């Protein structure tokens, strides 16, 4: 086999990337910032059994521009996220939609700026989950405005090339809206709760739950701050992180910015048999 043939064969085995959005919901608490975390059911094809933030793949309909929008426009988000305006809008919509679908928190408001009561929108939430309706259709039907001003860009992670399912994921920050409640009404998680960012990292160190590198990295970033206002106000340059892989070594063969600290703790963990 020639070098060209080998390169072609390798390229054919690399799974295509799917765009995705993940949201780190944060709130102030005694002792530091709390974030909303979910432990995915083990049967999930991606990151089964892992502790994660709410999020998921972009629906092509998330790019529908016919919706009310408050906050930085698609051009601003495109610059921050390093992508096209169309995809930037889809990512922001996916972030808001997935947060509503997975934990019932809705980052959208009425014309007067007040938040709708997500508890009155349970049927619509189910219809979004089963893709009966698009997010833009949902917003239009209820005269709701997507609140892009409540989101901040946080990070950009790409699944390593050795995985069967690969995601090109943008992470967003959002302060928990006052008066709303994050719940566990999703079939994708068997545990969902608020936890201090530092506490979640300590629990990882103690082997009480398992964090993949992107989740560990975002918790590490959040734990640097004392209040949500400080966390949201921090300026960040978003650069894509795609861990390099040493074949045959699993998680312990990953290399990325900050991986030395992650690996130091990983060495003490019983590494689960996972499909990322």
Buried (B, 14 or more C-beta within 10 A) or exposed (E): EEEEEEEEEEEEEEEEBBBBBBBBBBBBBEEBBBBBBBBBBEEBEBBBBBBBBBBBBBBEBBBBEEBBBEBBEBEBBBBBBBBEBEBBBBBBBBBBBBBBBBBBBBBBBEEEEEBBEBEEBEEBBEBBBEEEBBBBBBBBEBEBBBBBEBBBBBBBBBBBBBBEBBBBBBBBBBBBBEEBEBBEBBEBBBEBEBBBBBBBBEBBEEEEBBBBBBBBBBBBBBBEBEEBEEBBEEEEEBEEBBBEBEEEEBBEBBEBEEBEEBBEBBEEBEEEEBEB
